[in-house]
Amino acid sequence: MEPAHPLHEAWAEVGSHPRPVAKSLHSGEGFNLVAFAFGEGMELKDHAAKWPSRLTVLRGAVVYSEARRTVNLSALETVDIPAGVVHWVLALEKSLCLLSQAKPKPDPTAHGEPA
């Protein structure tokens, strides 16, 4: 029997957790991809992303907020999240989201290596 996909795992586990469930789908050079499952009313409190990010709601509905804007998102809607901007996410219902983050490629000259 194949192991459950992380999206299915997050969706199944969220009911037994007091906070959102996060599952890494990819972490590597160039980008990160993380699944977040929320129970109704769960909140991902104030935090800031290190890299530019995009939050996509796959299922459910959430509110994305930062100091200067609030965006209501339903299934298949997205919001771009600038790097370094403090924000939070509130689930209006049980929800499943994908967070994609663009990571800069390492600078080979940063370690004194020739370009």
TINU-344442 format. One record per residue (C-alpha): residue number from 1; residue in one letter; y, x, z. Coordinates in pm, 1 decimal. Layout:
<recs>
rec nr->NUM	rest->A	v->Y	u->X	w->Z
...
</recs>
This chain:
<recs>
rec nr->1	rest->M	v->0.0	u->0.0	w->0.0
rec nr->2	rest->E	v->340.9	u->138.0	w->-98.1
rec nr->3	rest->P	v->604.5	u->176.8	w->173.5
rec nr->4	rest->A	v->882.7	u->-80.7	w->174.3
rec nr->5	rest->H	v->1197.2	u->3.5	w->-20.3
rec nr->6	rest->P	v->1490.9	u->95.6	w->209.1
rec nr->7	rest->L	v->1684.3	u->-212.4	w->91.8
rec nr->8	rest->H	v->1399.5	u->-437.9	w->204.2
rec nr->9	rest->E	v->1365.0	u->-242.7	w->528.8
rec nr->10	rest->A	v->1734.5	u->-279.0	w->612.4
rec nr->11	rest->W	v->1730.2	u->-652.4	w->535.2
rec nr->12	rest->A	v->1421.6	u->-705.1	w->752.4
rec nr->13	rest->E	v->1542.6	u->-490.4	w->1043.1
rec nr->14	rest->V	v->1893.5	u->-629.7	w->1079.4
rec nr->15	rest->G	v->1775.0	u->-930.7	w->1282.2
rec nr->16	rest->S	v->1643.8	u->-706.3	w->1559.4
rec nr->17	rest->H	v->1948.2	u->-476.7	w->1587.2
rec nr->18	rest->P	v->2280.5	u->-536.4	w->1764.6
rec nr->19	rest->R	v->2466.6	u->-332.1	w->1500.3
rec nr->20	rest->P	v->2450.9	u->-300.3	w->1121.3
rec nr->21	rest->V	v->2147.0	u->-116.8	w->984.7
rec nr->22	rest->A	v->2212.2	u->176.8	w->750.6
rec nr->23	rest->K	v->1951.9	u->329.9	w->516.5
rec nr->24	rest->S	v->2015.9	u->631.5	w->296.6
rec nr->25	rest->L	v->1903.9	u->568.4	w->-61.1
rec nr->26	rest->H	v->2031.8	u->898.1	w->-201.0
rec nr->27	rest->S	v->2208.5	u->1198.7	w->-56.8
rec nr->28	rest->G	v->2273.2	u->1494.1	w->-276.9
rec nr->29	rest->E	v->2505.2	u->1682.7	w->-501.9
rec nr->30	rest->G	v->2760.2	u->1453.6	w->-658.4
rec nr->31	rest->F	v->2709.0	u->1131.6	w->-464.1
rec nr->32	rest->N	v->2566.1	u->945.3	w->-165.6
rec nr->33	rest->L	v->2422.5	u->594.5	w->-178.6
rec nr->34	rest->V	v->2372.4	u->402.7	w->146.6
rec nr->35	rest->A	v->2249.3	u->47.6	w->209.1
rec nr->36	rest->F	v->2403.8	u->-148.5	w->496.3
rec nr->37	rest->A	v->2255.4	u->-471.0	w->629.7
rec nr->38	rest->F	v->2464.5	u->-689.4	w->859.7
rec nr->39	rest->G	v->2377.3	u->-990.4	w->1068.9
rec nr->40	rest->E	v->2634.8	u->-1267.9	w->1078.2
rec nr->41	rest->G	v->2934.0	u->-1157.2	w->1284.8
rec nr->42	rest->M	v->2833.4	u->-790.1	w->1293.9
rec nr->43	rest->E	v->3112.4	u->-540.0	w->1249.3
rec nr->44	rest->L	v->3126.1	u->-181.3	w->1132.6
rec nr->45	rest->K	v->3415.1	u->-70.0	w->1353.0
rec nr->46	rest->D	v->3708.6	u->153.4	w->1260.2
rec nr->47	rest->H	v->3604.1	u->459.9	w->1065.3
rec nr->48	rest->A	v->3716.0	u->664.6	w->764.7
rec nr->49	rest->A	v->3512.1	u->793.3	w->472.3
rec nr->50	rest->K	v->3515.4	u->1163.3	w->393.7
rec nr->51	rest->W	v->3494.0	u->1093.0	w->18.3
rec nr->52	rest->P	v->3618.1	u->817.3	w->-214.1
rec nr->53	rest->S	v->3376.4	u->525.9	w->-181.7
rec nr->54	rest->R	v->3292.9	u->187.7	w->-327.8
rec nr->55	rest->L	v->3145.1	u->-98.8	w->-123.9
rec nr->56	rest->T	v->2941.1	u->-350.6	w->-323.6
rec nr->57	rest->V	v->2808.8	u->-669.1	w->-165.9
rec nr->58	rest->L	v->2460.9	u->-747.2	w->-297.5
rec nr->59	rest->R	v->2399.4	u->-1051.9	w->-82.7
rec nr->60	rest->G	v->2608.6	u->-1248.6	w->165.2
rec nr->61	rest->A	v->2981.4	u->-1217.9	w->236.4
rec nr->62	rest->V	v->3194.2	u->-963.2	w->423.2
rec nr->63	rest->V	v->3557.0	u->-891.2	w->497.2
rec nr->64	rest->Y	v->3679.4	u->-537.3	w->429.0
rec nr->65	rest->S	v->4000.9	u->-449.6	w->615.4
rec nr->66	rest->E	v->4234.0	u->-154.7	w->644.6
rec nr->67	rest->A	v->4592.8	u->-129.4	w->772.0
rec nr->68	rest->R	v->4755.0	u->-249.4	w->447.7
rec nr->69	rest->R	v->4499.6	u->-487.4	w->298.2
rec nr->70	rest->T	v->4215.2	u->-726.9	w->368.5
rec nr->71	rest->V	v->3963.0	u->-818.3	w->99.6
rec nr->72	rest->N	v->3705.2	u->-1099.0	w->118.0
rec nr->73	rest->L	v->3391.4	u->-1003.2	w->-72.5
rec nr->74	rest->S	v->3095.5	u->-1214.1	w->-180.4
rec nr->75	rest->A	v->2777.0	u->-1119.4	w->-364.4
rec nr->76	rest->L	v->2832.5	u->-880.8	w->-657.6
rec nr->77	rest->E	v->3193.4	u->-806.1	w->-565.2
rec nr->78	rest->T	v->3326.7	u->-458.0	w->-489.9
rec nr->79	rest->V	v->3614.2	u->-280.9	w->-321.6
rec nr->80	rest->D	v->3720.3	u->80.3	w->-365.7
rec nr->81	rest->I	v->3774.5	u->271.5	w->-41.1
rec nr->82	rest->P	v->4004.1	u->574.5	w->-52.0
rec nr->83	rest->A	v->3895.1	u->889.5	w->131.5
rec nr->84	rest->G	v->4045.6	u->925.9	w->476.1
rec nr->85	rest->V	v->4164.7	u->563.6	w->510.6
rec nr->86	rest->V	v->4064.4	u->399.3	w->838.2
rec nr->87	rest->H	v->3888.4	u->69.5	w->769.1
rec nr->88	rest->W	v->3632.8	u->-174.4	w->908.9
rec nr->89	rest->V	v->3387.8	u->-431.2	w->775.3
rec nr->90	rest->L	v->3298.8	u->-771.1	w->926.0
rec nr->91	rest->A	v->3002.6	u->-979.5	w->805.7
rec nr->92	rest->L	v->3079.1	u->-1348.2	w->760.7
rec nr->93	rest->E	v->2707.2	u->-1413.9	w->716.7
rec nr->94	rest->K	v->2387.9	u->-1207.6	w->693.2
rec nr->95	rest->S	v->2476.4	u->-954.2	w->424.3
rec nr->96	rest->L	v->2339.3	u->-660.2	w->230.6
rec nr->97	rest->C	v->2580.0	u->-401.0	w->88.2
rec nr->98	rest->L	v->2568.3	u->-72.9	w->-101.8
rec nr->99	rest->L	v->2809.5	u->206.2	w->-27.7
rec nr->100	rest->S	v->2844.6	u->467.1	w->-301.3
rec nr->101	rest->Q	v->3040.1	u->783.8	w->-231.7
rec nr->102	rest->A	v->3160.2	u->1037.8	w->-486.6
rec nr->103	rest->K	v->3113.5	u->1387.4	w->-345.4
rec nr->104	rest->P	v->3294.5	u->1680.1	w->-502.0
rec nr->105	rest->K	v->3075.3	u->1950.9	w->-646.3
rec nr->106	rest->P	v->3071.2	u->2271.5	w->-443.4
rec nr->107	rest->D	v->3328.4	u->2528.4	w->-548.3
rec nr->108	rest->P	v->3140.3	u->2850.3	w->-630.5
rec nr->109	rest->T	v->3454.9	u->3051.1	w->-558.5
rec nr->110	rest->A	v->3477.0	u->2915.8	w->-203.5
rec nr->111	rest->H	v->3219.0	u->3171.1	w->-86.5
rec nr->112	rest->G	v->3373.2	u->3464.9	w->-268.1
rec nr->113	rest->E	v->3140.1	u->3433.0	w->-566.6
rec nr->114	rest->P	v->3284.8	u->3485.7	w->-913.3
rec nr->115	rest->A	v->3357.3	u->3171.8	w->-1113.4
</recs>
